[in-house]
């Protein structure tokens, strides 16, 4: 079949306008892991970004007054959930960074949620927070470690990055400098990719 000059012109126009759209769709189809990969430097090399989001448990945890919460309460935000304990040296070391991150990034789109897992005395947590001048982080408790176990936390600290839909997007085992340039860049990109 022979095309006329007008038909060729229409095909060329269609390709001209469709090519950028196809490229944009290809870029949008990149997984979060692929987008974040080039940014993983420093402590963020330990961050495992899942190729598919992972379901998190609906197990409750409490505040010091006995109020009950679940991770679903934070829907609509990107949440950095940090499982820690007062007896854990790397946990204690990263807590000031987490506090600074919450002060810098915390708001409607992002929140740092720290959950003391296992045997931690409330007096010990409060003394530690006062000693390190931790002011922006919540005191939340998982005294029997049920949430941590159901979330697959095998050691401490563990930090889970949860998307606005309540699904786990990434996980970091061990301590990290959460308020450094690399971590903030990764978290900013995760927020952008999550649409918050």
C-alpha positions in Angstrom: 0.0 0.0 0.0 1.4 3.4 -1.1 0.9 6.4 1.2 0.2 9.8 -0.1 2.2 12.8 1.1 -0.7 13.8 3.3 -0.9 10.4 4.9 2.9 10.3 5.5 2.6 13.7 7.1 -0.1 12.5 9.5 1.9 9.4 10.5 5.0 11.5 11.1 2.9 14.0 13.2 1.4 11.1 15.2 4.9 9.7 15.9 6.3 13.1 16.8 3.6 13.7 19.5 3.4 10.1 20.7 7.1 9.6 21.3 7.5 11.9 24.3 4.3 10.5 25.8 5.7 6.9 25.4 9.0 8.1 27.0 7.1 9.7 29.9 5.0 6.6 30.4 8.2 4.5 30.5 9.7 6.8 33.1 6.5 6.7 35.2 6.6 2.9 34.9 10.0 2.9 36.8 9.7 1.2 40.1 10.5 3.1 43.3 13.5 0.8 43.7 14.8 1.9 40.3 14.2 5.6 41.0 15.9 5.5 44.5 18.8 3.2 43.5 21.2 6.0 42.2 20.6 8.0 45.5 21.6 5.2 47.8 24.9 6.4 49.3 26.3 6.4 52.8 24.0 4.7 55.3 21.3 4.5 52.6 23.2 1.7 51.0 21.6 -0.5 53.7 18.1 0.6 52.6 16.2 -2.2 50.9 13.5 -0.8 48.6 11.0 -3.4 47.8 10.1 -4.1 44.2 6.5 -4.5 45.3 5.0 -2.9 48.5 4.7 -5.3 51.5 1.7 -5.5 53.8 2.2 -4.4 57.4 0.4 -5.9 60.4 -2.5 -4.3 62.0 -1.2 -5.1 65.5 -1.8 -2.3 68.0 0.8 -0.5 70.1 0.2 2.1 72.9 1.2 5.5 74.3 2.3 5.9 77.9 -1.3 6.6 78.9 -2.6 3.3 77.4 -4.0 4.8 74.3 -4.0 2.3 71.4 -2.7 3.0 67.9 -2.0 1.0 64.8 0.1 1.8 61.7 -3.2 2.4 59.8 -3.7 5.5 61.9 -1.0 7.2 59.8 -2.6 6.5 56.4 -2.1 9.4 53.9 1.5 10.1 54.9 4.9 8.6 54.3 5.9 7.4 57.7 9.4 6.4 58.9 8.6 3.7 61.6 11.6 3.1 63.8 11.7 0.1 66.1 14.1 0.7 68.9 15.0 -0.1 72.6 16.7 1.9 75.3 19.3 -0.9 75.8 20.3 -0.9 72.0 23.4 1.3 71.4 22.8 1.9 67.7 19.2 2.8 68.5 20.3 5.4 71.0 22.9 6.8 68.6 20.4 7.4 65.8 17.6 8.9 67.9 18.9 12.5 67.8 19.0 12.3 64.0 15.4 10.9 63.9 14.4 13.8 66.2 16.0 16.3 63.9 14.4 14.7 60.8 11.0 15.0 62.4 11.6 18.6 63.2 12.7 19.3 59.6 10.4 17.1 57.6 7.5 16.3 59.9 4.1 17.5 58.9 1.0 16.5 56.9 3.1 14.5 54.3 5.7 12.9 56.5 6.1 11.7 60.1 8.7 9.8 62.1 7.1 7.3 64.5 9.4 5.7 67.1 8.2 2.5 68.8 10.0 1.2 71.8 9.9 -2.6 71.4 10.2 -5.2 74.1 11.2 -4.4 77.7 11.8 -0.7 78.1 10.8 1.1 81.3 8.9 4.3 80.7 11.1 6.1 83.2 14.2 4.9 81.2 12.7 6.1 77.9 11.8 9.5 79.4 15.3 9.9 81.0 16.9 9.0 77.7 14.8 11.5 75.8 15.6 14.2 78.3 19.3 13.4 78.3 19.5 13.5 74.4 17.0 16.5 74.2 14.6 14.5 72.1 11.6 16.8 71.7 9.8 16.0 68.5 9.4 12.2 68.7 6.5 10.3 70.2 6.9 7.8 73.0 5.1 4.7 71.7 5.3 1.3 73.2 5.3 -2.3 71.9 6.1 -3.9 75.3 5.5 -7.6 74.3 7.2 -7.0 70.9 4.0 -8.3 69.1 4.0 -5.6 66.4 7.8 -6.0 65.9 7.5 -9.8 65.5 4.5 -9.6 63.2 6.4 -7.0 61.1 9.4 -9.3 60.8 11.7 -7.3 63.0 14.5 -9.7 63.9 17.0 -7.3 65.5 17.2 -3.6 66.5 17.1 -1.0 65.3 14.9 -1.6 62.2 13.4 1.3 60.3 10.4 0.7 58.0 9.3 3.3 55.4 5.6 3.1 55.0 3.7 4.6 52.1 0.4 6.6 52.4 -1.5 3.4 51.7 -0.1 1.7 54.8 2.2 -0.6 52.8 5.9 -1.1 53.5 8.0 0.5 50.8 11.5 0.0 52.2 13.4 -1.3 55.2 16.8 -0.5 56.8 18.3 -2.9 59.3 20.7 -1.3 61.7 21.4 2.3 62.6 21.6 5.2 60.2 22.2 8.9 60.0 18.6 9.8 59.1 19.0 13.5 58.9 22.0 13.6 56.5 21.8 14.8 52.9 21.5 11.3 51.4 18.7 10.2 53.7 16.7 13.4 53.2 17.1 13.1 49.4 15.9 9.5 49.4 12.9 10.4 51.7 12.1 13.4 49.5 12.0 11.2 46.4 9.9 8.6 48.2 7.4 11.3 49.1 7.3 12.6 45.6 6.8 9.1 44.1 4.1 8.5 46.7 2.2 11.6 45.7 2.2 13.3 49.1 
